Amino acid sequence: MTDAELIVRIQQALGTDEVGANLIHVAQQAHDAELRTITLEADLEECHEFIENYSDVVDGDYGHPAPNRAMRLCTMIKETLYGPGA
């Protein structure tokens, strides 16, 4: 089934051309958002790989070791991609 045929069937099912066109528009926006999300996740994974090379600990309060900025960014990226505690 072509896109044009799908649009016609949706419009017929909904009873109006305007509603069918709006539905197609929303579906296209959802698809575009999904593609952007996939790209962003891949980009974040690449950033993580690069930044991880700079992860280290530094002297924190009272001389206790603390994560440096690169390590904190890596943690933030992992939690964004895989959830808390990842």
Backbone as XML, in Angstrom:
<?xml version="1.0"?>
<chain id="A" units="angstrom">
  <residue number="1" name="MET">
    <atom name="N" x="0.855" y="-1.172" z="0.000"/>
    <atom name="CA" x="0.000" y="0.000" z="0.000"/>
    <atom name="C" x="0.907" y="1.244" z="0.000"/>
  </residue>
  <residue number="2" name="THR">
    <atom name="N" x="0.611" y="2.166" z="-0.871"/>
    <atom name="CA" x="1.402" y="3.396" z="-0.944"/>
    <atom name="C" x="0.964" y="4.371" z="0.138"/>
  </residue>
  <residue number="3" name="ASP">
    <atom name="N" x="1.781" y="5.398" z="0.351"/>
    <atom name="CA" x="1.423" y="6.433" z="1.327"/>
    <atom name="C" x="0.123" y="7.111" z="0.937"/>
  </residue>
  <residue number="4" name="ALA">
    <atom name="N" x="-0.037" y="7.381" z="-0.345"/>
    <atom name="CA" x="-1.259" y="8.056" z="-0.813"/>
    <atom name="C" x="-2.489" y="7.199" z="-0.539"/>
  </residue>
  <residue number="5" name="GLU">
    <atom name="N" x="-2.375" y="5.897" z="-0.774"/>
    <atom name="CA" x="-3.501" y="4.998" z="-0.501"/>
    <atom name="C" x="-3.804" y="4.952" z="0.996"/>
  </residue>
  <residue number="6" name="LEU">
    <atom name="N" x="-2.768" y="4.936" z="1.813"/>
    <atom name="CA" x="-2.950" y="4.932" z="3.260"/>
    <atom name="C" x="-3.659" y="6.205" z="3.712"/>
  </residue>
  <residue number="7" name="ILE">
    <atom name="N" x="-3.241" y="7.336" z="3.173"/>
    <atom name="CA" x="-3.872" y="8.615" z="3.525"/>
    <atom name="C" x="-5.354" y="8.585" z="3.168"/>
  </residue>
  <residue number="8" name="VAL">
    <atom name="N" x="-5.672" y="8.111" z="1.978"/>
    <atom name="CA" x="-7.084" y="8.053" z="1.548"/>
    <atom name="C" x="-7.885" y="7.149" z="2.470"/>
  </residue>
  <residue number="9" name="ARG">
    <atom name="N" x="-7.339" y="5.994" z="2.841"/>
    <atom name="CA" x="-8.066" y="5.077" z="3.735"/>
    <atom name="C" x="-8.283" y="5.678" z="5.124"/>
  </residue>
  <residue number="10" name="ILE">
    <atom name="N" x="-7.276" y="6.356" z="5.626"/>
    <atom name="CA" x="-7.427" y="7.003" z="6.933"/>
    <atom name="C" x="-8.474" y="8.099" z="6.853"/>
  </residue>
  <residue number="11" name="GLN">
    <atom name="N" x="-8.409" y="8.893" z="5.816"/>
    <atom name="CA" x="-9.386" y="9.975" z="5.646"/>
    <atom name="C" x="-10.794" y="9.420" z="5.528"/>
  </residue>
  <residue number="12" name="GLN">
    <atom name="N" x="-10.943" y="8.334" z="4.802"/>
    <atom name="CA" x="-12.264" y="7.716" z="4.672"/>
    <atom name="C" x="-12.751" y="7.190" z="6.019"/>
  </residue>
  <residue number="13" name="ALA">
    <atom name="N" x="-11.861" y="6.576" z="6.771"/>
    <atom name="CA" x="-12.246" y="6.023" z="8.062"/>
    <atom name="C" x="-12.638" y="7.118" z="9.038"/>
  </residue>
  <residue number="14" name="LEU">
    <atom name="N" x="-11.962" y="8.261" z="8.970"/>
    <atom name="CA" x="-12.252" y="9.353" z="9.895"/>
    <atom name="C" x="-13.372" y="10.256" z="9.406"/>
  </residue>
  <residue number="15" name="GLY">
    <atom name="N" x="-13.680" y="10.168" z="8.141"/>
    <atom name="CA" x="-14.802" y="10.928" z="7.613"/>
    <atom name="C" x="-14.474" y="12.307" z="7.083"/>
  </residue>
  <residue number="16" name="THR">
    <atom name="N" x="-13.274" y="12.812" z="7.332"/>
    <atom name="CA" x="-12.915" y="14.125" z="6.798"/>
    <atom name="C" x="-11.476" y="14.121" z="6.323"/>
  </residue>
  <residue number="17" name="ASP">
    <atom name="N" x="-11.228" y="14.889" z="5.294"/>
    <atom name="CA" x="-9.871" y="15.007" z="4.776"/>
    <atom name="C" x="-8.968" y="15.721" z="5.773"/>
  </residue>
  <residue number="18" name="GLU">
    <atom name="N" x="-9.508" y="16.726" z="6.459"/>
    <atom name="CA" x="-8.700" y="17.532" z="7.376"/>
    <atom name="C" x="-8.185" y="16.697" z="8.540"/>
  </residue>
  <residue number="19" name="VAL">
    <atom name="N" x="-9.057" y="15.898" z="9.146"/>
    <atom name="CA" x="-8.643" y="15.073" z="10.279"/>
    <atom name="C" x="-7.617" y="14.044" z="9.829"/>
  </residue>
  <residue number="20" name="GLY">
    <atom name="N" x="-7.832" y="13.452" z="8.668"/>
    <atom name="CA" x="-6.889" y="12.466" z="8.148"/>
    <atom name="C" x="-5.529" y="13.081" z="7.889"/>
  </residue>
  <residue number="21" name="ALA">
    <atom name="N" x="-5.527" y="14.285" z="7.312"/>
    <atom name="CA" x="-4.266" y="14.973" z="7.041"/>
    <atom name="C" x="-3.546" y="15.307" z="8.345"/>
  </residue>
  <residue number="22" name="ASN">
    <atom name="N" x="-4.283" y="15.731" z="9.356"/>
    <atom name="CA" x="-3.681" y="16.036" z="10.659"/>
    <atom name="C" x="-3.083" y="14.785" z="11.291"/>
  </residue>
  <residue number="23" name="LEU">
    <atom name="N" x="-3.777" y="13.672" z="11.168"/>
    <atom name="CA" x="-3.285" y="12.414" z="11.715"/>
    <atom name="C" x="-1.984" y="12.003" z="11.028"/>
  </residue>
  <residue number="24" name="ILE">
    <atom name="N" x="-1.941" y="12.138" z="9.719"/>
    <atom name="CA" x="-0.721" y="11.810" z="8.980"/>
    <atom name="C" x="0.416" y="12.717" z="9.422"/>
  </residue>
  <residue number="25" name="HIS">
    <atom name="N" x="0.122" y="13.989" z="9.613"/>
    <atom name="CA" x="1.141" y="14.954" z="10.043"/>
    <atom name="C" x="1.697" y="14.574" z="11.421"/>
  </residue>
  <residue number="26" name="VAL">
    <atom name="N" x="0.819" y="14.220" z="12.335"/>
    <atom name="CA" x="1.246" y="13.832" z="13.681"/>
    <atom name="C" x="2.080" y="12.548" z="13.628"/>
  </residue>
  <residue number="27" name="ALA">
    <atom name="N" x="1.668" y="11.603" z="12.807"/>
    <atom name="CA" x="2.421" y="10.357" z="12.673"/>
    <atom name="C" x="3.812" y="10.634" z="12.110"/>
  </residue>
  <residue number="28" name="GLN">
    <atom name="N" x="3.922" y="11.541" z="11.150"/>
    <atom name="CA" x="5.218" y="11.889" z="10.575"/>
    <atom name="C" x="6.102" y="12.571" z="11.617"/>
  </residue>
  <residue number="29" name="GLN">
    <atom name="N" x="5.504" y="13.447" z="12.424"/>
    <atom name="CA" x="6.268" y="14.106" z="13.485"/>
    <atom name="C" x="6.783" y="13.081" z="14.497"/>
  </residue>
  <residue number="30" name="ALA">
    <atom name="N" x="5.957" y="12.101" z="14.838"/>
    <atom name="CA" x="6.371" y="11.058" z="15.784"/>
    <atom name="C" x="7.519" y="10.242" z="15.203"/>
  </residue>
  <residue number="31" name="HIS">
    <atom name="N" x="7.429" y="9.928" z="13.931"/>
    <atom name="CA" x="8.494" y="9.174" z="13.262"/>
    <atom name="C" x="9.793" y="9.990" z="13.242"/>
  </residue>
  <residue number="32" name="ASP">
    <atom name="N" x="9.701" y="11.261" z="12.919"/>
    <atom name="CA" x="10.874" y="12.140" z="12.911"/>
    <atom name="C" x="11.510" y="12.228" z="14.304"/>
  </residue>
  <residue number="33" name="ALA">
    <atom name="N" x="10.670" y="12.326" z="15.328"/>
    <atom name="CA" x="11.172" y="12.395" z="16.703"/>
    <atom name="C" x="11.887" y="11.097" z="17.078"/>
  </residue>
  <residue number="34" name="GLU">
    <atom name="N" x="11.345" y="9.974" z="16.645"/>
    <atom name="CA" x="11.980" y="8.692" z="16.922"/>
    <atom name="C" x="13.366" y="8.622" z="16.263"/>
  </residue>
  <residue number="35" name="LEU">
    <atom name="N" x="13.468" y="9.086" z="15.025"/>
    <atom name="CA" x="14.760" y="9.081" z="14.335"/>
    <atom name="C" x="15.765" y="10.001" z="15.027"/>
  </residue>
  <residue number="36" name="ARG">
    <atom name="N" x="15.296" y="11.168" z="15.485"/>
    <atom name="CA" x="16.187" y="12.078" z="16.211"/>
    <atom name="C" x="16.660" y="11.448" z="17.521"/>
  </residue>
  <residue number="37" name="THR">
    <atom name="N" x="15.771" y="10.749" z="18.200"/>
    <atom name="CA" x="16.127" y="10.095" z="19.459"/>
    <atom name="C" x="17.189" y="9.031" z="19.231"/>
  </residue>
  <residue number="38" name="ILE">
    <atom name="N" x="17.040" y="8.252" z="18.183"/>
    <atom name="CA" x="18.029" y="7.217" z="17.862"/>
    <atom name="C" x="19.388" y="7.856" z="17.594"/>
  </residue>
  <residue number="39" name="THR">
    <atom name="N" x="19.385" y="8.950" z="16.841"/>
    <atom name="CA" x="20.626" y="9.660" z="16.535"/>
    <atom name="C" x="21.248" y="10.228" z="17.799"/>
  </residue>
  <residue number="40" name="LEU">
    <atom name="N" x="20.431" y="10.843" z="18.641"/>
    <atom name="CA" x="20.950" y="11.415" z="19.889"/>
    <atom name="C" x="21.549" y="10.347" z="20.795"/>
  </residue>
  <residue number="41" name="GLU">
    <atom name="N" x="20.904" y="9.190" z="20.887"/>
    <atom name="CA" x="21.435" y="8.120" z="21.724"/>
    <atom name="C" x="22.779" y="7.635" z="21.199"/>
  </residue>
  <residue number="42" name="ALA">
    <atom name="N" x="22.900" y="7.497" z="19.895"/>
    <atom name="CA" x="24.176" y="7.070" z="19.309"/>
    <atom name="C" x="25.251" y="8.131" z="19.559"/>
  </residue>
  <residue number="43" name="ASP">
    <atom name="N" x="24.882" y="9.394" z="19.418"/>
    <atom name="CA" x="25.830" y="10.480" z="19.666"/>
    <atom name="C" x="26.272" y="10.508" z="21.132"/>
  </residue>
  <residue number="44" name="LEU">
    <atom name="N" x="25.331" y="10.292" z="22.044"/>
    <atom name="CA" x="25.681" y="10.263" z="23.463"/>
    <atom name="C" x="26.623" y="9.105" z="23.781"/>
  </residue>
  <residue number="45" name="GLU">
    <atom name="N" x="26.381" y="7.961" z="23.171"/>
    <atom name="CA" x="27.270" y="6.823" z="23.397"/>
    <atom name="C" x="28.681" y="7.133" z="22.907"/>
  </residue>
  <residue number="46" name="GLU">
    <atom name="N" x="28.787" y="7.812" z="21.766"/>
    <atom name="CA" x="30.101" y="8.186" z="21.250"/>
    <atom name="C" x="30.780" y="9.204" z="22.166"/>
  </residue>
  <residue number="47" name="CYS">
    <atom name="N" x="30.011" y="10.172" z="22.648"/>
    <atom name="CA" x="30.553" y="11.144" z="23.602"/>
    <atom name="C" x="31.057" y="10.436" z="24.856"/>
  </residue>
  <residue number="48" name="HIS">
    <atom name="N" x="30.283" y="9.488" z="25.340"/>
    <atom name="CA" x="30.668" y="8.745" z="26.537"/>
    <atom name="C" x="32.006" y="8.048" z="26.325"/>
  </residue>
  <residue number="49" name="GLU">
    <atom name="N" x="32.161" y="7.384" z="25.177"/>
    <atom name="CA" x="33.413" y="6.681" z="24.893"/>
    <atom name="C" x="34.599" y="7.642" z="24.904"/>
  </residue>
  <residue number="50" name="PHE">
    <atom name="N" x="34.410" y="8.825" z="24.332"/>
    <atom name="CA" x="35.491" y="9.804" z="24.278"/>
    <atom name="C" x="35.806" y="10.358" z="25.664"/>
  </residue>
  <residue number="51" name="ILE">
    <atom name="N" x="34.782" y="10.773" z="26.380"/>
    <atom name="CA" x="34.967" y="11.417" z="27.686"/>
    <atom name="C" x="35.505" y="10.432" z="28.721"/>
  </residue>
  <residue number="52" name="GLU">
    <atom name="N" x="35.158" y="9.158" z="28.563"/>
    <atom name="CA" x="35.586" y="8.155" z="29.539"/>
    <atom name="C" x="37.110" y="8.107" z="29.664"/>
  </residue>
  <residue number="53" name="ASN">
    <atom name="N" x="37.818" y="8.415" z="28.592"/>
    <atom name="CA" x="39.286" y="8.430" z="28.633"/>
    <atom name="C" x="39.821" y="9.494" z="29.591"/>
  </residue>
  <residue number="54" name="TYR">
    <atom name="N" x="39.019" y="10.479" z="29.911"/>
    <atom name="CA" x="39.438" y="11.565" z="30.795"/>
    <atom name="C" x="38.879" y="11.426" z="32.209"/>
  </residue>
  <residue number="55" name="SER">
    <atom name="N" x="38.132" y="10.350" z="32.458"/>
    <atom name="CA" x="37.557" y="10.123" z="33.783"/>
    <atom name="C" x="38.652" y="9.805" z="34.783"/>
  </residue>
  <residue number="56" name="ASP">
    <atom name="N" x="38.536" y="10.417" z="35.932"/>
    <atom name="CA" x="39.532" y="10.198" z="36.985"/>
    <atom name="C" x="38.936" y="10.703" z="38.293"/>
  </residue>
  <residue number="57" name="VAL">
    <atom name="N" x="39.658" y="10.524" z="39.345"/>
    <atom name="CA" x="39.243" y="11.076" z="40.633"/>
    <atom name="C" x="40.181" y="12.220" z="40.993"/>
  </residue>
  <residue number="58" name="VAL">
    <atom name="N" x="39.656" y="13.133" z="41.754"/>
    <atom name="CA" x="40.445" y="14.265" z="42.240"/>
    <atom name="C" x="40.267" y="14.340" z="43.749"/>
  </residue>
  <residue number="59" name="ASP">
    <atom name="N" x="41.096" y="15.132" z="44.384"/>
    <atom name="CA" x="40.928" y="15.332" z="45.818"/>
    <atom name="C" x="39.660" y="16.126" z="46.062"/>
  </residue>
  <residue number="60" name="GLY">
    <atom name="N" x="38.766" y="15.541" z="46.820"/>
    <atom name="CA" x="37.526" y="16.218" z="47.153"/>
    <atom name="C" x="37.622" y="16.867" z="48.517"/>
  </residue>
  <residue number="61" name="ASP">
    <atom name="N" x="36.468" y="17.110" z="49.101"/>
    <atom name="CA" x="36.430" y="17.701" z="50.439"/>
    <atom name="C" x="37.173" y="16.818" z="51.436"/>
  </residue>
  <residue number="62" name="TYR">
    <atom name="N" x="37.925" y="17.452" z="52.291"/>
    <atom name="CA" x="38.649" y="16.773" z="53.367"/>
    <atom name="C" x="39.616" y="15.709" z="52.839"/>
  </residue>
  <residue number="63" name="GLY">
    <atom name="N" x="40.082" y="15.877" z="51.590"/>
    <atom name="CA" x="41.063" y="14.956" z="51.040"/>
    <atom name="C" x="40.507" y="13.634" z="50.538"/>
  </residue>
  <residue number="64" name="HIS">
    <atom name="N" x="39.192" y="13.451" z="50.591"/>
    <atom name="CA" x="38.596" y="12.216" z="50.082"/>
    <atom name="C" x="38.504" y="12.291" z="48.566"/>
  </residue>
  <residue number="65" name="PRO">
    <atom name="N" x="38.721" y="11.177" z="47.874"/>
    <atom name="CA" x="38.630" y="11.187" z="46.417"/>
    <atom name="C" x="37.205" y="11.509" z="45.950"/>
  </residue>
  <residue number="66" name="ALA">
    <atom name="N" x="37.129" y="12.248" z="44.856"/>
    <atom name="CA" x="35.841" y="12.609" z="44.275"/>
    <atom name="C" x="35.966" y="12.514" z="42.756"/>
  </residue>
  <residue number="67" name="PRO">
    <atom name="N" x="34.882" y="12.236" z="42.061"/>
    <atom name="CA" x="34.958" y="12.139" z="40.606"/>
    <atom name="C" x="35.253" y="13.503" z="39.970"/>
  </residue>
  <residue number="68" name="ASN">
    <atom name="N" x="36.081" y="13.489" z="38.922"/>
    <atom name="CA" x="36.312" y="14.736" z="38.204"/>
    <atom name="C" x="35.119" y="15.008" z="37.270"/>
  </residue>
  <residue number="69" name="ARG">
    <atom name="N" x="35.169" y="16.110" z="36.564"/>
    <atom name="CA" x="34.038" y="16.505" z="35.723"/>
    <atom name="C" x="33.762" y="15.471" z="34.625"/>
  </residue>
  <residue number="70" name="ALA">
    <atom name="N" x="34.799" y="14.900" z="34.041"/>
    <atom name="CA" x="34.610" y="13.895" z="32.993"/>
    <atom name="C" x="33.884" y="12.670" z="33.544"/>
  </residue>
  <residue number="71" name="MET">
    <atom name="N" x="34.259" y="12.245" z="34.745"/>
    <atom name="CA" x="33.604" y="11.084" z="35.347"/>
    <atom name="C" x="32.142" y="11.393" z="35.660"/>
  </residue>
  <residue number="72" name="ARG">
    <atom name="N" x="31.876" y="12.611" z="36.124"/>
    <atom name="CA" x="30.480" y="12.997" z="36.403"/>
    <atom name="C" x="29.661" y="13.034" z="35.113"/>
  </residue>
  <residue number="73" name="LEU">
    <atom name="N" x="30.259" y="13.540" z="34.024"/>
    <atom name="CA" x="29.563" y="13.560" z="32.735"/>
    <atom name="C" x="29.288" y="12.146" z="32.234"/>
  </residue>
  <residue number="74" name="CYS">
    <atom name="N" x="30.259" y="11.255" z="32.376"/>
    <atom name="CA" x="30.061" y="9.864" z="31.969"/>
    <atom name="C" x="28.910" y="9.222" z="32.733"/>
  </residue>
  <residue number="75" name="THR">
    <atom name="N" x="28.881" y="9.470" z="34.018"/>
    <atom name="CA" x="27.791" y="8.932" z="34.841"/>
    <atom name="C" x="26.449" y="9.491" z="34.391"/>
  </residue>
  <residue number="76" name="MET">
    <atom name="N" x="26.404" y="10.780" z="34.131"/>
    <atom name="CA" x="25.173" y="11.424" z="33.688"/>
    <atom name="C" x="24.694" y="10.830" z="32.357"/>
  </residue>
  <residue number="77" name="ILE">
    <atom name="N" x="25.620" y="10.636" z="31.421"/>
    <atom name="CA" x="25.264" y="10.073" z="30.116"/>
    <atom name="C" x="24.752" y="8.646" z="30.278"/>
  </residue>
  <residue number="78" name="LYS">
    <atom name="N" x="25.450" y="7.824" z="31.069"/>
    <atom name="CA" x="25.013" y="6.444" z="31.268"/>
    <atom name="C" x="23.623" y="6.381" z="31.898"/>
  </residue>
  <residue number="79" name="GLU">
    <atom name="N" x="23.371" y="7.241" z="32.866"/>
    <atom name="CA" x="22.053" y="7.233" z="33.501"/>
    <atom name="C" x="20.973" y="7.723" z="32.545"/>
  </residue>
  <residue number="80" name="THR">
    <atom name="N" x="21.307" y="8.647" z="31.673"/>
    <atom name="CA" x="20.339" y="9.116" z="30.676"/>
    <atom name="C" x="20.013" y="7.992" z="29.698"/>
  </residue>
  <residue number="81" name="LEU">
    <atom name="N" x="21.022" y="7.272" z="29.266"/>
    <atom name="CA" x="20.816" y="6.215" z="28.279"/>
    <atom name="C" x="20.212" y="4.944" z="28.869"/>
  </residue>
  <residue number="82" name="TYR">
    <atom name="N" x="20.672" y="4.566" z="30.063"/>
    <atom name="CA" x="20.321" y="3.244" z="30.594"/>
    <atom name="C" x="19.559" y="3.261" z="31.911"/>
  </residue>
  <residue number="83" name="GLY">
    <atom name="N" x="19.322" y="4.447" z="32.463"/>
    <atom name="CA" x="18.571" y="4.561" z="33.695"/>
    <atom name="C" x="19.468" y="4.702" z="34.908"/>
  </residue>
  <residue number="84" name="PRO">
    <atom name="N" x="18.874" y="5.117" z="36.023"/>
    <atom name="CA" x="19.640" y="5.334" z="37.257"/>
    <atom name="C" x="20.389" y="4.084" z="37.690"/>
  </residue>
  <residue number="85" name="GLY">
    <atom name="N" x="21.603" y="4.297" z="38.187"/>
    <atom name="CA" x="22.403" y="3.186" z="38.678"/>
    <atom name="C" x="23.125" y="2.418" z="37.593"/>
  </residue>
  <residue number="86" name="ALA">
    <atom name="N" x="23.033" y="2.881" z="36.354"/>
    <atom name="CA" x="23.681" y="2.161" z="35.238"/>
    <atom name="C" x="25.176" y="2.278" z="35.303"/>
  </residue>
</chain>
